[in-house]
Amino acid sequence: MLPYATLHDAETAINRSLTTAETLWFNYTATTSDYVLYCYNILFLFLIFTTVPLFYLFTELLFRDYVAVYKIQPKVRFSVNDYFKCYSDVMRMFILVVGPLQLVSYPSIRMIGVRTSLPLPSLMEITSQLIVYFLIEDYTNYWIHRLFHSKWGYEKIHKVHHEYTAPIAFAAPYAHWAEVLILGIPSFLGPAIVPGHMITFWLWIALRQIEAIETHSGYDFPWTLTKYIPFYGGADYHDYHHYVGGQSQSNFASVFTYCDYIYGTDKGYRYHKRLLQQLRDDSKSNGGSNASGPDNKME
């Protein structure tokens, strides 16, 4: 809740006129508690988990022949019932774990200093903080993910997420309840180290989940904007991790590729890509017509 009774009070406090966005923010949040604003994350996460994967589902159902060449594991097919079951499992975890966690974690947000006050952050401030959040989360998630692939961590917790050896968009948040809780730590560290505005926090949570859905989509579309992000892993990169399964000691990073490169945990993936490229080159040299077909992507 903003500590200003009127727009004039707000303008006096920040020593300038409010922008249009700040006026809208004032009118909407002046009588809304910070706790309610924080809990909007529950609504945002529900909408993201529900609607964003639908793009990939409808794309596969309506344009299957056209997008088949972009499917990373083309021989794996899921029925609509399979998608619905995955979504139901995710929603059950959302209701029992994610939602309640959001409801009780507000004191930690206050403690680290996430603010709702005016002035609103600039685009540069939001962008720079989001970059820092992604980098911190990626590095921390990398090491936690490696621990999950220890014998105990995998058997007791992480194998639930790996039930999908060919991941689908709805399966991005599909995991053991303990994994959901533990992986909340890397997501929280960025805002804890570099606290920002609630709007930045909303964007961070939303973008991180959208990114996770893309990397679990099972499709490597060439037109996705994330192709232009330096060191970005993407769907093909993470799909290999699921493809190898429980024995995987490769591609642990959640977003970028630099940790796997620095610590040598991308060697299996790079060897796999070189082998596929060699097979394509051999097929072309032999006059094969399916050199770049879907069956040569990942079987």
N, C-alpha and C positions, 0 to 999 in steps of 0.2 A: 504494500500500500504506500503510495507516494506521500511524503510529508508536506504536501502543499495543498492549501484549501482551494486556491483558484489558479487560473492560468497566469494571472499577474504575479502571484506569489512565486510560481515556478520560474517565470522569466526574471524576476528579481534575484532569485537564488543563483541562477546560472549566468546572470549579467548579460543577457541578450534575448532576442525574440526566439520563440520556439519555431523549429521547422515544422512542415506539415506532418511529417512522421512523428515528431515529438508531441505535437498537439493531439494526434490520434492516440498515441500511447498514453498521454495524460488522461484523455477523456475515457479511455477504456480501463485504465489501471488505478485511477485515483481512489476508487472505493473497493478495489479488489485486493485481497490479502496476498502477500508474497507466497504463502503456502499454496493457495489456489493456483497461482501462476505456475509454480513449480510442478504441481500435479497435472498440468496440461500435458506433461511428458507422457502420461499414461494414455491420453487420447491420441497423441501424435504417434506413439509406438503402435497402438492398435491399428490406426489407419495405415501406417507403413507396412506392418506385417500382413495386413489384409489386402491392400490394393496394389502395392508395387509388384508383388509376384504375379498378379493377374496379367500384367503385360506379357510376361514370358509364357504363361499358360495359354492365353488367347493367341499369341504369336505361333505357338506350336500347333494349336488346334486348327487355326484358320489358314496358316501359311506354311504348313509342314513341309511341303515339297520345296518351297522357295528357300527356307532357312535351314534345311537339312544339312547343307554344306558347312554351316557354321556350328553345328552341334558337335561338341567335343567328344562325346562317347555315343556315336550314332546308332550303335546296335542296342542300346538300352532304351526301352520305352516304358513310360508310366501311363496308367489309365487315369481318368478323371477321379475315380474312387481313391487311387493312390495319393493324388494331390489333396483330396479332401481329408483323408486320414492324417496326412502330415500336418495340414493346417489345424485340424482338430487337436492333435497332440501339442502343437505349438500354443494354441489358445488355452489349453488346459494349464500349461506351464505359465502362460502369461497371467492367468487369473490367480493361480496358487502361489506364484513366486515373484514374477516381475512387477505386477501391480502392487501387491503388498509392500515390496521392497521400496518402490517409489513413494508410497504413502508414509513410510516410517523414516526415510532417509533425509527428510528436509532439514533437520538440525545440522547435518554435516554440510549442507549447502550454505547455510547461514554462517557456519563456522569458518569456511574457507573464503567467504566474502563475495559470492556471486550476488550481484546487485540488480535491482529493478528500477533504480532511480534515474533521473535525468542528469546530464544529457545522455542521449542515446550514443552508442559507439559509432565511430565512422566506419565506412566500408573497409578502409585499410586496417583498422584495429581488429575488426571481425575476421578478416582474411588472415592476418598474421597470427592471431590467436588460434584459429582453426588449424593452420599449418602446424603450429606447435603441438596442439592436442593430438593430431594424427601421428606426428613423429614420436611423441611420448608413448601413446597407446601402442603403436606398432612395435616399438622396442621392448616394452614391458610384456606385451602379449606374446612376442616371440619366445621369451624365456619361459613363461608359464606354459605355453603350448608344447615346448620341448619337454617340460616336466610331465605334462599329460601323456606324453608318449614313452615315459618310463613304464616298466612292466606293471607296477601297481597303479599308476595314474591312468593307464589306458584301460586295464581290466576293470577297475572300480568305477571310473568316471567317464573317460573320453570315448570309449567304444560306442556309447549311445549316439554321439554325433556322427560317428563313422559307419553307422548302419546304412547310410546312403553312400555307397562307393561311387555312384554317379550322382552327384548332388543336384538338387533342384532348388529353385528360388525360395519356395516355402520352407525348405530345410535349413536356411541360414541360421535361425535361432533355435533349431531343434537340438537339444542337448540335455544332459543330466542336470538336475536342479543345482547340484553343487558346482558344476561348471558355469552355469548361468550366474551364480553368486560370485564365484572367484573371478570371472572375466569382467565383472563390473568394476574391479579394482583398477585395471589399466584405463578404462573409460573415465574413471573419476580422477586419476592422477593429473591429467592435463589441466583441467579447471582448478584443481587444488594448488598446483604450482603457479599457474598464471590465471588467476580468477578474472572473470570478465562479466559481461552483462547477461541477464537471463535470456535475452534474444540470442546471443552467441551460444549459450548453453543449449537452447532448443535446437539451433542449427547443427551443433556438434552431434547431439544424440541422433537427430534425424539423418544427417549425412552418413554417419558411421553405419547405421543400420541399412541404409540404401546401398552403400558400398558392399556390405556383407551379402546382401541379396544378389547383387550383380555377380560377385565372385562365386556364388553358389548356383548361378542360373543354369549352368550346363551349356551355355552358348558363348562363343567368342565372336561377337559381332564386330566387324571392322570399323563401323561408323560411331562406336561409342566414344564419347568425349574423353573418357578416362585414358584412352590410348595416348593422349597428349600430355599426361602427367608423368614427369620424370621418375623412373625407378618404380612405376606402378606395376603390381603383379597382375591383377585381373583374373578373369574366370579360368583361362587356360592354365595359368600358374597354380591356382589353388585346386583346380580340378584334378591335377596330377597327384596332389597330396591325398585326396580321397580315393583316387584310382588305385594307388599302391596300398592304401588301407592301414591296418594296424602295424604293419612292418615298416611304415614310412618313416624315414629319417631325413626327409627332404621337404623344403617349402613350408617352413613353420610360420613365417611372417604373415600377418593378417592383411596388410595393405601394400607395403613396398617390398622390394627385393634385396635391399642393401644388406640387411642382417644375414640373410641366407648366404649371400655372396661373401661377406666378411668372415663368417664363421664356417664356411665350407659346407653348408647344408643344402646346397642347390645342385650338387654334382650329379645326383641321379636324374634330376629333371633335365639338366643340360645334356647329359648323355642320351637321354630319351629323345630329346629334340633333334640332336645330331643324327641319331639312328633313323628317325622318321624322315629327315631331310635326305639322308643317303638313299633310303628306299624310294623316295619320290624321284630323285635324280636318276637312279638306276632304271626306274620305270619309264622315265622320259627317254632315256638313251636307248631303251629297248622298244620304243614306239608305243608304250602303253597309253591307253586313252583315259585311265583313271588315276593319273599321277597325283592329282590334287583332290581326289574325291574324298568323301567323308570317311570311308573305310580305312584310309591311311592316316587318320588323325589320331585316334586312340582306340584300341580294340581290347 
